[in-house]
Amino acid sequence: MSDTNDKVINIFKKSEHNSQSENRRFFKGFQYLKITKDDNGNYFKEESLREYANRCFYIVTVMRHNGIGVALYKYKVPYESLLNFLNEFKNNKSYGEVIDIERYIPEDLA
């Protein structure tokens, strides 16, 4: 986990060159950006997006205190289980604090 990443683009930053900035909205206090087309200008297909999501995993990093300090636990969570996994921490059923979530795409999804 790095504090800086030169490849990360802030999609929420207002820019004259960002044509999608007009689509910026808020939902329950959270900023979001509505995207209707892929990078090639094609409209998204629901079945393709669902199929892709079901083959992805998420690496969830949880910080837990141990006898000498803290330790990081990394969990490989399938897409369909992600909300249930996060709810375990939200509802204090599991000990620890979620500090990072990364999408993991298996090699054969190219």
C-alpha positions as a printed NumPy array, in Angstrom:
array([[  0.   ,   0.   ,   0.   ],
       [  1.499,   3.218,  -1.144],
       [  0.471,   6.732,  -0.191],
       [  1.055,   8.009,  -3.715],
       [  0.449,   6.448,  -7.101],
       [  1.279,   8.398, -10.252],
       [ -1.08 ,   6.225, -12.324],
       [ -4.172,   7.138, -10.285],
       [ -6.404,   9.762, -11.878],
       [ -8.762,  11.796,  -9.706],
       [-12.013,  11.428, -11.645],
       [-13.752,  13.846,  -9.28 ],
       [-11.384,  16.763,  -9.939],
       [-12.962,  19.504, -12.053],
       [-11.14 ,  19.922, -15.313],
       [-11.759,  21.745, -18.555],
       [-10.736,  18.583, -20.39 ],
       [-12.964,  16.25 , -18.381],
       [-16.229,  16.074, -20.314],
       [-17.663,  13.781, -17.662],
       [-17.404,  16.463, -14.959],
       [-20.957,  17.628, -15.758],
       [-22.266,  14.203, -14.679],
       [-20.919,  14.667, -11.152],
       [-23.608,  14.158,  -8.513],
       [-24.07 ,  13.368,  -4.84 ],
       [-26.029,  10.508,  -3.272],
       [-26.593,  10.571,   0.488],
       [-23.543,  12.791,   0.891],
       [-21.244,  10.679,  -1.32 ],
       [-19.913,  12.019,  -4.588],
       [-20.28 ,   9.786,  -7.625],
       [-19.742,   9.94 , -11.355],
       [-22.234,   8.397, -13.788],
       [-20.527,   6.54 , -16.637],
       [-22.677,   5.091, -19.417],
       [-20.053,   4.128, -22.009],
       [-16.745,   2.27 , -21.961],
       [-13.411,   3.717, -23.124],
       [-14.269,   2.788, -26.72 ],
       [-17.543,   4.739, -26.667],
       [-19.766,   1.648, -26.469],
       [-22.719,   1.482, -24.098],
       [-22.289,  -0.972, -21.233],
       [-24.093,  -4.322, -21.426],
       [-25.618,  -5.509, -18.165],
       [-24.882,  -9.194, -18.719],
       [-21.231,  -8.535, -19.617],
       [-20.683,  -6.354, -16.541],
       [-22.274,  -8.969, -14.263],
       [-20.214, -11.777, -15.776],
       [-17.028,  -9.749, -15.311],
       [-17.888,  -8.826, -11.708],
       [-18.629, -12.439, -10.794],
       [-15.13 , -13.463, -11.904],
       [-13.378, -10.736,  -9.878],
       [-12.171, -10.894,  -6.308],
       [-11.361,  -8.191,  -3.789],
       [ -8.353,  -8.129,  -1.504],
       [ -9.629,  -6.656,   1.747],
       [ -6.953,  -5.554,   4.213],
       [ -7.968,  -5.598,   7.854],
       [ -5.899,  -4.131,  10.688],
       [ -6.02 ,  -5.974,  14.004],
       [ -4.227,  -5.353,  17.273],
       [ -2.077,  -8.157,  18.606],
       [  0.146,  -8.424,  21.657],
       [  3.044,  -6.388,  20.229],
       [  1.228,  -3.88 ,  18.028],
       [ -0.889,  -4.298,  14.931],
       [ -0.963,  -6.805,  12.114],
       [ -2.508,  -6.67 ,   8.666],
       [ -4.701,  -9.494,   7.454],
       [ -5.428,  -9.716,   3.731],
       [ -8.554, -11.583,   2.675],
       [ -9.381, -12.703,  -0.854],
       [-13.124, -12.12 ,  -1.065],
       [-15.235, -13.064,  -4.099],
       [-17.493, -10.371,  -5.541],
       [-20.716, -12.063,  -4.441],
       [-19.499, -12.167,  -0.803],
       [-18.03 ,  -8.66 ,  -0.523],
       [-21.028,  -6.944,   1.104],
       [-21.519,  -9.786,   3.582],
       [-17.817,  -9.661,   4.478],
       [-17.907,  -5.881,   5.045],
       [-21.101,  -6.152,   7.099],
       [-19.255,  -8.418,   9.54 ],
       [-17.082,  -5.43 ,  10.453],
       [-19.836,  -2.824,  10.239],
       [-21.976,  -4.745,  12.705],
       [-18.979,  -5.422,  15.011],
       [-19.341,  -9.176,  14.542],
       [-15.671,  -9.414,  13.582],
       [-12.696,  -7.814,  15.253],
       [-10.582,  -5.404,  13.212],
       [-10.742,  -2.355,  11.015],
       [-11.005,  -2.45 ,   7.216],
       [ -8.278,  -0.164,   5.897],
       [ -8.037,  -1.029,   2.196],
       [ -9.983,  -2.744,  -0.578],
       [ -8.335,  -3.607,  -3.904],
       [ -9.9  ,  -5.292,  -6.887],
       [ -8.072,  -8.46 ,  -7.887],
       [ -8.547,  -9.634, -11.448],
       [ -7.443, -13.211, -12.121],
       [ -4.895, -13.595, -14.921],
       [ -7.293, -15.362, -17.312],
       [ -9.675, -12.363, -17.498],
       [ -7.597, -10.402, -20.01 ]])
